[in-house]
Amino acid sequence: MDLILLFTIFIVALFLGVELITKVPPTLHTPLMSASNAISGITLVGALLAAGSGAGTLVKVLGFVAVTLATINVVGGYMVTSRMLVMFKRK
């Protein structure tokens, strides 16, 4: 695809994502965080597959970086979800 088209799709997706997130009521944030954690888990599996492939050194290094960042994303997402659930508990 043309670079301009890909950049345009990226910008439209960015604006759409911001609009969707700002319109979500606070009661739905916890389920959405759980869903995004599941998606991050899928990303982690893809990163593991990329890191484990024997394609070359650059692919292995980028796969390792992807595994590290995806792991941080998954763990951080579950920590935030846990903190949000504590906020909704009755005292």
C-alpha positions as CSV (number, residue, x, y, z in Angstrom):
1,M,0.0,0.0,0.0
2,D,1.0,3.6,-0.5
3,L,2.6,5.2,2.5
4,I,0.2,8.2,2.4
5,L,-2.8,5.8,2.5
6,L,-1.4,3.9,5.5
7,F,-0.7,7.2,7.3
8,T,-4.2,8.4,6.6
9,I,-5.7,5.2,7.9
10,F,-3.5,5.5,11.0
11,I,-4.7,9.1,11.7
12,V,-8.4,8.2,11.2
13,A,-8.0,5.2,13.5
14,L,-6.3,7.5,16.1
15,F,-9.2,10.1,16.0
16,L,-11.8,7.3,16.1
17,G,-10.1,5.7,19.1
18,V,-10.0,8.9,21.0
19,E,-13.6,9.7,20.3
20,L,-14.7,6.2,21.3
21,I,-12.7,6.2,24.5
22,T,-14.0,9.6,25.6
23,K,-17.6,8.5,25.1
24,V,-17.4,5.4,27.4
25,P,-19.2,5.8,30.7
26,P,-17.1,5.1,33.9
27,T,-19.0,2.0,34.7
28,L,-17.8,0.3,31.5
29,H,-14.1,1.1,31.9
30,T,-13.4,-2.1,33.9
31,P,-14.9,-4.5,31.4
32,L,-13.1,-2.6,28.6
33,M,-9.8,-2.9,30.4
34,S,-10.3,-6.6,30.8
35,A,-11.0,-6.9,27.0
36,S,-8.0,-4.9,26.1
37,N,-5.9,-7.1,28.4
38,A,-7.1,-10.1,26.5
39,I,-6.1,-8.4,23.2
40,S,-2.7,-7.7,24.7
41,G,-2.4,-11.3,25.6
42,I,-2.9,-12.2,21.9
43,T,-0.2,-9.6,21.0
44,L,2.1,-11.3,23.5
45,V,1.5,-14.7,21.7
46,G,2.3,-13.1,18.4
47,A,5.5,-11.5,19.8
48,L,6.6,-14.9,21.2
49,L,6.1,-16.4,17.8
50,A,8.1,-13.7,16.1
51,A,10.9,-14.0,18.7
52,G,11.0,-17.8,18.3
53,S,11.2,-17.8,14.6
54,G,14.6,-18.4,13.2
55,A,14.4,-15.7,10.6
56,G,17.4,-13.7,11.6
57,T,19.1,-11.6,14.3
58,L,17.0,-8.5,13.7
59,V,13.8,-10.4,13.9
60,K,14.8,-12.0,17.1
61,V,15.8,-8.7,18.7
62,L,12.6,-7.0,17.6
63,G,10.7,-10.1,18.8
64,F,12.4,-9.8,22.2
65,V,11.5,-6.1,22.4
66,A,7.9,-6.9,21.4
67,V,7.7,-9.7,24.1
68,T,9.0,-7.3,26.7
69,L,6.7,-4.4,25.9
70,A,3.6,-6.7,25.5
71,T,4.4,-8.3,28.9
72,I,4.6,-4.9,30.5
73,N,1.3,-3.9,28.9
74,V,-0.5,-7.1,30.1
75,V,0.8,-6.9,33.7
76,G,0.2,-3.1,33.9
77,G,-3.3,-3.6,32.5
78,Y,-4.2,-6.2,35.0
79,M,-2.8,-4.0,37.8
80,V,-4.9,-1.0,36.7
81,T,-8.0,-3.3,36.4
82,S,-7.4,-4.6,39.9
83,R,-7.1,-1.0,41.3
84,M,-10.3,0.0,39.5
85,L,-12.2,-3.0,41.0
86,V,-11.1,-2.0,44.5
87,M,-12.5,1.5,43.9
88,F,-16.0,0.0,43.2
89,K,-16.1,-2.2,46.3
90,R,-18.3,-1.1,49.1
91,K,-16.7,-0.3,52.4
